[in-house]
Amino acid sequence: MGEYAIFQTGGKQYRVKQGDIIKVEKLEADGKIEFDQVLMIGDKVGSPFVEGAKVVAEVVEQKRADKILVFKKKRRQNYRRTAGHRQFITVLKITEVKA
């Protein structure tokens, strides 16, 4: 099925179709998970969500993203700070897009 959907989770929006693998902010889930906050599916646009539409996904793994470096500097003040951060993420495989 080539129909795509736009749904939101974790304050972000994702454009997906069946078979896609995406990384989202950490979700406390394992196995199957359903998202019902579908903003758009095919050519149907919701206001704000499409009634009865769902995106079904399967949790592939829970892991942490790559490290990003946070570097702060104030010039001519001999002030330098380095910190690292790794966000917790959930990898999902989209199994079904239900209109």
C-alpha positions as a Markdown table, in Angstrom:
| # | Residue | x | y | z |
|---|---|---|---|---|
| 1 | Met | 0.0 | 0.0 | 0.0 |
| 2 | Gly | 1.6 | 3.3 | -1.1 |
| 3 | Glu | -0.7 | 5.6 | 1.0 |
| 4 | Tyr | 1.2 | 7.7 | 3.5 |
| 5 | Ala | 0.2 | 9.3 | 6.8 |
| 6 | Ile | 1.4 | 12.1 | 9.0 |
| 7 | Phe | 1.1 | 11.5 | 12.7 |
| 8 | Gln | 2.5 | 13.1 | 15.8 |
| 9 | Thr | 4.1 | 11.8 | 18.9 |
| 10 | Gly | 6.5 | 13.3 | 21.3 |
| 11 | Gly | 5.8 | 16.8 | 20.0 |
| 12 | Lys | 7.1 | 16.0 | 16.6 |
| 13 | Gln | 5.4 | 15.0 | 13.3 |
| 14 | Tyr | 6.4 | 12.1 | 11.1 |
| 15 | Arg | 5.5 | 11.2 | 7.5 |
| 16 | Val | 5.3 | 7.4 | 7.2 |
| 17 | Lys | 4.0 | 4.7 | 5.0 |
| 18 | Gln | 3.8 | 0.9 | 5.5 |
| 19 | Gly | 7.2 | -0.7 | 6.0 |
| 20 | Asp | 9.0 | 2.4 | 7.1 |
| 21 | Ile | 11.5 | 2.3 | 10.0 |
| 22 | Ile | 11.6 | 5.5 | 12.1 |
| 23 | Lys | 13.2 | 6.8 | 15.3 |
| 24 | Val | 11.0 | 8.6 | 17.8 |
| 25 | Glu | 11.5 | 9.9 | 21.3 |
| 26 | Lys | 11.4 | 7.2 | 23.9 |
| 27 | Leu | 8.1 | 5.4 | 24.3 |
| 28 | Glu | 7.4 | 3.1 | 27.3 |
| 29 | Ala | 6.1 | 0.3 | 25.1 |
| 30 | Asp | 7.1 | -3.1 | 23.6 |
| 31 | Gly | 5.4 | -5.1 | 21.0 |
| 32 | Lys | 2.7 | -3.3 | 19.0 |
| 33 | Ile | 1.8 | 0.3 | 19.5 |
| 34 | Glu | -1.0 | 2.4 | 17.9 |
| 35 | Phe | -1.0 | 6.1 | 17.2 |
| 36 | Asp | -4.4 | 7.8 | 16.8 |
| 37 | Gln | -3.2 | 11.4 | 16.5 |
| 38 | Val | -3.1 | 11.2 | 12.7 |
| 39 | Leu | -3.1 | 14.6 | 11.1 |
| 40 | Met | -3.3 | 13.5 | 7.4 |
| 41 | Ile | -3.7 | 10.2 | 5.6 |
| 42 | Gly | -3.5 | 10.1 | 1.8 |
| 43 | Asp | -5.4 | 13.2 | 0.7 |
| 44 | Lys | -7.7 | 13.4 | 3.8 |
| 45 | Val | -6.7 | 16.3 | 6.1 |
| 46 | Gly | -8.0 | 16.3 | 9.6 |
| 47 | Ser | -9.0 | 19.2 | 11.8 |
| 48 | Pro | -6.9 | 18.6 | 13.8 |
| 49 | Phe | -7.0 | 14.8 | 13.5 |
| 50 | Val | -8.5 | 12.4 | 11.0 |
| 51 | Glu | -11.4 | 10.5 | 12.6 |
| 52 | Gly | -10.9 | 6.8 | 12.9 |
| 53 | Ala | -7.4 | 6.8 | 11.4 |
| 54 | Lys | -4.6 | 4.9 | 13.0 |
| 55 | Val | -0.9 | 4.1 | 12.4 |
| 56 | Val | 0.1 | 0.8 | 13.8 |
| 57 | Ala | 3.8 | 0.2 | 14.5 |
| 58 | Glu | 6.0 | -2.5 | 16.0 |
| 59 | Val | 8.8 | -1.7 | 18.5 |
| 60 | Val | 12.1 | -2.9 | 17.0 |
| 61 | Glu | 14.4 | -1.7 | 19.8 |
| 62 | Gln | 14.9 | 0.8 | 22.6 |
| 63 | Lys | 18.3 | 2.5 | 22.4 |
| 64 | Arg | 20.2 | 5.7 | 22.7 |
| 65 | Ala | 20.9 | 8.1 | 19.8 |
| 66 | Asp | 24.4 | 9.1 | 18.8 |
| 67 | Lys | 26.2 | 11.5 | 21.1 |
| 68 | Ile | 26.0 | 15.2 | 20.4 |
| 69 | Leu | 28.5 | 17.6 | 21.8 |
| 70 | Val | 27.4 | 20.8 | 23.5 |
| 71 | Phe | 30.2 | 23.4 | 23.5 |
| 72 | Lys | 29.9 | 26.8 | 25.1 |
| 73 | Lys | 32.6 | 29.5 | 24.8 |
| 74 | Lys | 32.9 | 33.2 | 25.7 |
| 75 | Arg | 35.6 | 34.8 | 23.8 |
| 76 | Arg | 38.5 | 36.5 | 25.6 |
| 77 | Gln | 37.1 | 35.2 | 29.0 |
| 78 | Asn | 39.0 | 31.9 | 29.1 |
| 79 | Tyr | 35.5 | 30.2 | 29.4 |
| 80 | Arg | 35.0 | 26.9 | 27.7 |
| 81 | Arg | 32.6 | 24.1 | 28.7 |
| 82 | Thr | 32.0 | 20.8 | 26.9 |
| 83 | Ala | 29.2 | 18.5 | 27.6 |
| 84 | Gly | 27.8 | 15.5 | 25.8 |
| 85 | His | 24.2 | 14.2 | 25.4 |
| 86 | Arg | 22.6 | 11.0 | 24.2 |
| 87 | Gln | 18.9 | 11.0 | 23.8 |
| 88 | Phe | 16.8 | 7.9 | 24.5 |
| 89 | Ile | 15.0 | 6.8 | 21.4 |
| 90 | Thr | 12.6 | 4.0 | 20.2 |
| 91 | Val | 13.0 | 2.5 | 16.8 |
| 92 | Leu | 9.7 | 1.6 | 15.2 |
| 93 | Lys | 8.7 | -0.3 | 12.1 |
| 94 | Ile | 5.4 | 0.8 | 10.6 |
| 95 | Thr | 3.2 | -2.2 | 10.0 |
| 96 | Glu | -0.1 | -0.7 | 9.0 |
| 97 | Val | -1.7 | 2.6 | 8.1 |
| 98 | Lys | -5.5 | 2.4 | 8.7 |
| 99 | Ala | -7.8 | 4.9 | 7.2 |
